[in-house]
Amino acid sequence: MFKGRAANKKKSEVLQGTLDLMILKTLQALGSLHGFGIARRLEQLSEEVLQLNEGTVYTSLLRLQQKGWTVSDWGTSENNRKAKFYSIHQARPQAAHERD
């Protein structure tokens, strides 16, 4: 029974990592998007094979932001609603005094 739980945890981690990479690739290709737009784009690209609820996407977006891979900013969506837009964090070179 323990082996099953370990296998399920490993599978869950792989799926989370895969979704994270898919989100990063989408943001790289399309630029800043809100969570709903990211979910719909991934579903569209998969020809509706993937059915993503926003909770799953927002969990990945939060994880990516906590790891420093993405940043977010509030804006207005295409239907004039307030939405959080996500983009890939652009690392800036550190000054010499910051590295020491």
KOLFIPA-921264 format. One record per residue: residue number from 1; x, y, z of N, C-alpha, C, O in turn. Coordinates in steps of 0.1 Angstrom, whole numbers, padded with zeros to 4 digits, always signed. Layout:
<nodes>
+-----+-------+-------+-------+-------+-------+-------+-------+-------+-------+-------+-------+-------+
: num :   n.u :   n.v :   n.w :  ca.u :  ca.v :  ca.w :   c.u :   c.v :   c.w :   o.u :   o.v :   o.w :
+-----+-------+-------+-------+-------+-------+-------+-------+-------+-------+-------+-------+-------+
: NUM :     X :     Y :     Z :     X :     Y :     Z :     X :     Y :     Z :     X :     Y :     Z :
...
+-----+-------+-------+-------+-------+-------+-------+-------+-------+-------+-------+-------+-------+
</nodes>
This chain:
<nodes>
+-----+-------+-------+-------+-------+-------+-------+-------+-------+-------+-------+-------+-------+
: num :   n.u :   n.v :   n.w :  ca.u :  ca.v :  ca.w :   c.u :   c.v :   c.w :   o.u :   o.v :   o.w :
+-----+-------+-------+-------+-------+-------+-------+-------+-------+-------+-------+-------+-------+
:   1 : +0008 : -0012 : +0000 : +0000 : +0000 : +0000 : +0009 : +0013 : +0000 : +0005 : +0022 : -0007 :
:   2 : +0020 : +0012 : +0007 : +0029 : +0024 : +0008 : +0034 : +0027 : -0006 : +0036 : +0038 : -0010 :
:   3 : +0037 : +0016 : -0014 : +0043 : +0018 : -0027 : +0033 : +0026 : -0036 : +0037 : +0034 : -0044 :
:   4 : +0020 : +0023 : -0034 : +0010 : +0030 : -0042 : +0010 : +0044 : -0039 : +0009 : +0053 : -0048 :
:   5 : +0010 : +0048 : -0027 : +0010 : +0062 : -0023 : +0023 : +0069 : -0028 : +0022 : +0080 : -0033 :
:   6 : +0034 : +0063 : -0027 : +0047 : +0069 : -0032 : +0046 : +0071 : -0047 : +0050 : +0081 : -0052 :
:   7 : +0040 : +0061 : -0054 : +0039 : +0062 : -0068 : +0030 : +0073 : -0072 : +0032 : +0081 : -0081 :
:   8 : +0018 : +0074 : -0065 : +0009 : +0085 : -0067 : +0015 : +0099 : -0065 : +0012 : +0108 : -0072 :
:   9 : +0023 : +0100 : -0054 : +0029 : +0113 : -0051 : +0039 : +0116 : -0062 : +0039 : +0128 : -0067 :
:  10 : +0047 : +0107 : -0067 : +0057 : +0109 : -0077 : +0049 : +0113 : -0090 : +0054 : +0123 : -0097 :
:  11 : +0039 : +0106 : -0093 : +0031 : +0110 : -0105 : +0025 : +0124 : -0104 : +0025 : +0131 : -0114 :
:  12 : +0020 : +0127 : -0092 : +0015 : +0141 : -0090 : +0026 : +0151 : -0092 : +0023 : +0162 : -0098 :
:  13 : +0038 : +0149 : -0087 : +0049 : +0158 : -0089 : +0053 : +0160 : -0104 : +0056 : +0171 : -0108 :
:  14 : +0053 : +0149 : -0111 : +0056 : +0149 : -0125 : +0045 : +0157 : -0133 : +0048 : +0166 : -0141 :
:  15 : +0032 : +0155 : -0129 : +0022 : +0162 : -0136 : +0022 : +0177 : -0133 : +0020 : +0186 : -0141 :
:  16 : +0025 : +0181 : -0120 : +0027 : +0195 : -0116 : +0038 : +0201 : -0124 : +0037 : +0212 : -0129 :
:  17 : +0049 : +0194 : -0125 : +0061 : +0199 : -0132 : +0058 : +0201 : -0147 : +0062 : +0211 : -0153 :
:  18 : +0050 : +0192 : -0153 : +0046 : +0193 : -0167 : +0037 : +0205 : -0169 : +0039 : +0212 : -0179 :
:  19 : +0028 : +0207 : -0160 : +0019 : +0218 : -0162 : +0027 : +0231 : -0160 : +0024 : +0241 : -0167 :
:  20 : +0036 : +0232 : -0150 : +0044 : +0244 : -0149 : +0051 : +0247 : -0161 : +0052 : +0259 : -0166 :
:  21 : +0057 : +0237 : -0168 : +0065 : +0239 : -0180 : +0056 : +0244 : -0191 : +0059 : +0253 : -0199 :
:  22 : +0044 : +0238 : -0192 : +0034 : +0242 : -0202 : +0030 : +0257 : -0200 : +0029 : +0264 : -0210 :
:  23 : +0028 : +0261 : -0188 : +0025 : +0275 : -0185 : +0036 : +0284 : -0189 : +0034 : +0294 : -0195 :
:  24 : +0048 : +0280 : -0185 : +0060 : +0289 : -0189 : +0061 : +0290 : -0204 : +0064 : +0301 : -0209 :
:  25 : +0059 : +0279 : -0211 : +0061 : +0279 : -0225 : +0050 : +0288 : -0232 : +0052 : +0296 : -0241 :
:  26 : +0038 : +0288 : -0226 : +0027 : +0296 : -0231 : +0030 : +0311 : -0228 : +0028 : +0319 : -0237 :
:  27 : +0035 : +0314 : -0216 : +0038 : +0328 : -0213 : +0050 : +0333 : -0222 : +0051 : +0345 : -0226 :
:  28 : +0059 : +0324 : -0225 : +0071 : +0328 : -0234 : +0066 : +0331 : -0248 : +0070 : +0340 : -0254 :
:  29 : +0057 : +0323 : -0253 : +0052 : +0325 : -0266 : +0042 : +0337 : -0268 : +0042 : +0344 : -0278 :
:  30 : +0034 : +0339 : -0258 : +0023 : +0349 : -0259 : +0024 : +0361 : -0251 : +0017 : +0371 : -0252 :
:  31 : +0034 : +0361 : -0242 : +0035 : +0372 : -0233 : +0026 : +0372 : -0221 : +0021 : +0361 : -0218 :
:  32 : +0023 : +0383 : -0215 : +0015 : +0384 : -0203 : +0001 : +0379 : -0205 : -0006 : +0383 : -0215 :
:  33 : -0004 : +0370 : -0197 : -0018 : +0365 : -0198 : -0024 : +0363 : -0184 : -0016 : +0362 : -0174 :
:  34 : -0037 : +0364 : -0183 : -0043 : +0361 : -0170 : -0046 : +0346 : -0169 : -0045 : +0339 : -0179 :
:  35 : -0048 : +0340 : -0157 : -0049 : +0326 : -0155 : -0060 : +0319 : -0163 : -0057 : +0309 : -0169 :
:  36 : -0071 : +0325 : -0165 : -0082 : +0320 : -0173 : -0077 : +0318 : -0188 : -0080 : +0308 : -0194 :
:  37 : -0070 : +0329 : -0193 : -0065 : +0329 : -0206 : -0055 : +0318 : -0208 : -0054 : +0311 : -0219 :
:  38 : -0046 : +0316 : -0198 : -0036 : +0305 : -0199 : -0043 : +0291 : -0200 : -0039 : +0283 : -0208 :
:  39 : -0053 : +0289 : -0191 : -0060 : +0276 : -0191 : -0067 : +0274 : -0204 : -0066 : +0263 : -0210 :
:  40 : -0074 : +0284 : -0210 : -0081 : +0282 : -0223 : -0071 : +0279 : -0234 : -0074 : +0271 : -0243 :
:  41 : -0059 : +0286 : -0234 : -0049 : +0284 : -0244 : -0044 : +0270 : -0244 : -0042 : +0264 : -0254 :
:  42 : -0041 : +0265 : -0232 : -0036 : +0252 : -0231 : -0046 : +0241 : -0235 : -0042 : +0231 : -0242 :
:  43 : -0059 : +0244 : -0232 : -0069 : +0235 : -0237 : -0070 : +0235 : -0252 : -0072 : +0225 : -0259 :
:  44 : -0069 : +0247 : -0258 : -0070 : +0249 : -0272 : -0058 : +0242 : -0279 : -0060 : +0235 : -0289 :
:  45 : -0046 : +0243 : -0274 : -0035 : +0237 : -0280 : -0035 : +0222 : -0279 : -0030 : +0215 : -0288 :
:  46 : -0041 : +0217 : -0269 : -0042 : +0202 : -0267 : -0054 : +0197 : -0275 : -0057 : +0185 : -0274 :
:  47 : -0061 : +0205 : -0282 : -0073 : +0201 : -0290 : -0084 : +0195 : -0280 : -0090 : +0185 : -0283 :
:  48 : -0085 : +0202 : -0269 : -0095 : +0199 : -0258 : -0092 : +0185 : -0251 : -0100 : +0181 : -0244 :
:  49 : -0080 : +0179 : -0253 : -0076 : +0167 : -0246 : -0074 : +0171 : -0231 : -0079 : +0164 : -0222 :
:  50 : -0068 : +0182 : -0228 : -0067 : +0187 : -0215 : -0079 : +0195 : -0211 : -0084 : +0204 : -0218 :
:  51 : -0084 : +0192 : -0199 : -0095 : +0200 : -0193 : -0090 : +0206 : -0180 : -0090 : +0199 : -0170 :
:  52 : -0086 : +0218 : -0180 : -0080 : +0224 : -0168 : -0090 : +0233 : -0161 : -0097 : +0242 : -0168 :
:  53 : -0092 : +0231 : -0148 : -0100 : +0241 : -0141 : -0090 : +0252 : -0136 : -0078 : +0250 : -0135 :
:  54 : -0096 : +0264 : -0133 : -0087 : +0275 : -0130 : -0079 : +0272 : -0117 : -0068 : +0277 : -0115 :
:  55 : -0085 : +0265 : -0107 : -0078 : +0262 : -0095 : -0065 : +0255 : -0097 : -0055 : +0258 : -0091 :
:  56 : -0065 : +0246 : -0107 : -0052 : +0238 : -0110 : -0042 : +0248 : -0116 : -0030 : +0248 : -0112 :
:  57 : -0046 : +0257 : -0125 : -0037 : +0266 : -0131 : -0032 : +0276 : -0121 : -0020 : +0280 : -0121 :
:  58 : -0041 : +0281 : -0113 : -0037 : +0291 : -0103 : -0027 : +0286 : -0093 : -0018 : +0293 : -0088 :
:  59 : -0029 : +0273 : -0089 : -0019 : +0266 : -0080 : -0005 : +0266 : -0087 : +0005 : +0269 : -0080 :
:  60 : -0005 : +0263 : -0099 : +0008 : +0262 : -0106 : +0014 : +0277 : -0108 : +0026 : +0279 : -0106 :
:  61 : +0005 : +0286 : -0111 : +0010 : +0300 : -0112 : +0016 : +0305 : -0098 : +0026 : +0312 : -0098 :
:  62 : +0009 : +0302 : -0087 : +0014 : +0306 : -0074 : +0028 : +0299 : -0072 : +0037 : +0305 : -0067 :
:  63 : +0029 : +0286 : -0075 : +0041 : +0279 : -0073 : +0053 : +0285 : -0081 : +0064 : +0287 : -0076 :
:  64 : +0050 : +0289 : -0094 : +0060 : +0295 : -0102 : +0064 : +0309 : -0097 : +0075 : +0312 : -0098 :
:  65 : +0054 : +0316 : -0092 : +0057 : +0329 : -0087 : +0066 : +0328 : -0074 : +0075 : +0336 : -0072 :
:  66 : +0063 : +0319 : -0065 : +0070 : +0317 : -0053 : +0085 : +0312 : -0056 : +0094 : +0316 : -0048 :
:  67 : +0087 : +0305 : -0067 : +0100 : +0301 : -0071 : +0107 : +0312 : -0079 : +0119 : +0310 : -0082 :
:  68 : +0101 : +0323 : -0082 : +0107 : +0334 : -0089 : +0107 : +0333 : -0104 : +0114 : +0341 : -0110 :
:  69 : +0100 : +0323 : -0109 : +0099 : +0322 : -0124 : +0090 : +0331 : -0131 : +0092 : +0335 : -0142 :
:  70 : +0079 : +0335 : -0123 : +0069 : +0344 : -0129 : +0067 : +0356 : -0120 : +0070 : +0356 : -0108 :
:  71 : +0061 : +0367 : -0125 : +0057 : +0378 : -0118 : +0043 : +0381 : -0122 : +0038 : +0377 : -0133 :
:  72 : +0035 : +0388 : -0114 : +0022 : +0392 : -0117 : +0019 : +0406 : -0115 : +0026 : +0413 : -0107 :
:  73 : +0008 : +0411 : -0122 : +0004 : +0425 : -0120 : -0011 : +0426 : -0123 : -0016 : +0418 : -0132 :
:  74 : -0018 : +0434 : -0116 : -0032 : +0436 : -0119 : -0034 : +0444 : -0131 : -0027 : +0454 : -0134 :
:  75 : -0044 : +0440 : -0139 : -0048 : +0447 : -0151 : -0063 : +0445 : -0154 : -0070 : +0440 : -0146 :
:  76 : -0067 : +0449 : -0166 : -0080 : +0448 : -0170 : -0081 : +0438 : -0182 : -0073 : +0439 : -0191 :
:  77 : -0090 : +0428 : -0181 : -0091 : +0418 : -0191 : -0098 : +0423 : -0203 : -0103 : +0434 : -0203 :
:  78 : -0099 : +0415 : -0214 : -0106 : +0419 : -0226 : -0120 : +0422 : -0224 : -0126 : +0429 : -0233 :
:  79 : -0127 : +0417 : -0213 : -0141 : +0420 : -0211 : -0142 : +0430 : -0199 : -0152 : +0430 : -0192 :
:  80 : -0132 : +0438 : -0197 : -0132 : +0449 : -0187 : -0134 : +0445 : -0173 : -0140 : +0452 : -0165 :
:  81 : -0128 : +0433 : -0170 : -0128 : +0429 : -0156 : -0114 : +0429 : -0150 : -0104 : +0428 : -0158 :
:  82 : -0113 : +0432 : -0137 : -0100 : +0432 : -0131 : -0094 : +0418 : -0131 : -0101 : +0408 : -0127 :
:  83 : -0082 : +0416 : -0135 : -0076 : +0403 : -0135 : -0061 : +0404 : -0132 : -0055 : +0414 : -0135 :
:  84 : -0055 : +0393 : -0127 : -0041 : +0393 : -0124 : -0034 : +0387 : -0137 : -0038 : +0376 : -0141 :
:  85 : -0025 : +0394 : -0142 : -0018 : +0390 : -0154 : -0004 : +0385 : -0150 : +0003 : +0391 : -0142 :
:  86 : +0000 : +0374 : -0156 : +0013 : +0367 : -0153 : +0022 : +0368 : -0164 : +0018 : +0367 : -0176 :
:  87 : +0035 : +0369 : -0161 : +0045 : +0369 : -0172 : +0058 : +0363 : -0166 : +0059 : +0361 : -0154 :
:  88 : +0067 : +0359 : -0175 : +0079 : +0353 : -0171 : +0088 : +0364 : -0165 : +0089 : +0375 : -0170 :
:  89 : +0094 : +0361 : -0153 : +0103 : +0370 : -0146 : +0116 : +0372 : -0155 : +0122 : +0362 : -0158 :
:  90 : +0119 : +0384 : -0158 : +0131 : +0386 : -0166 : +0142 : +0389 : -0156 : +0143 : +0400 : -0150 :
:  91 : +0151 : +0380 : -0155 : +0162 : +0382 : -0145 : +0171 : +0393 : -0150 : +0174 : +0394 : -0162 :
:  92 : +0175 : +0401 : -0141 : +0184 : +0412 : -0145 : +0198 : +0409 : -0139 : +0199 : +0403 : -0128 :
:  93 : +0208 : +0413 : -0146 : +0222 : +0410 : -0141 : +0224 : +0417 : -0128 : +0220 : +0429 : -0126 :
:  94 : +0231 : +0410 : -0119 : +0234 : +0416 : -0106 : +0246 : +0425 : -0107 : +0256 : +0422 : -0115 :
:  95 : +0246 : +0436 : -0100 : +0258 : +0445 : -0099 : +0268 : +0438 : -0091 : +0265 : +0429 : -0083 :
:  96 : +0281 : +0442 : -0094 : +0292 : +0435 : -0087 : +0291 : +0435 : -0072 : +0294 : +0426 : -0065 :
:  97 : +0286 : +0447 : -0066 : +0285 : +0448 : -0052 : +0274 : +0439 : -0046 : +0274 : +0435 : -0034 :
:  98 : +0264 : +0435 : -0054 : +0253 : +0426 : -0050 : +0258 : +0412 : -0049 : +0252 : +0404 : -0041 :
:  99 : +0267 : +0408 : -0058 : +0272 : +0394 : -0058 : +0281 : +0391 : -0046 : +0282 : +0379 : -0042 :
: 100 : +0288 : +0401 : -0041 : +0298 : +0398 : -0030 : +0292 : +0397 : -0017 : +0299 : +0395 : -0007 :
+-----+-------+-------+-------+-------+-------+-------+-------+-------+-------+-------+-------+-------+
</nodes>
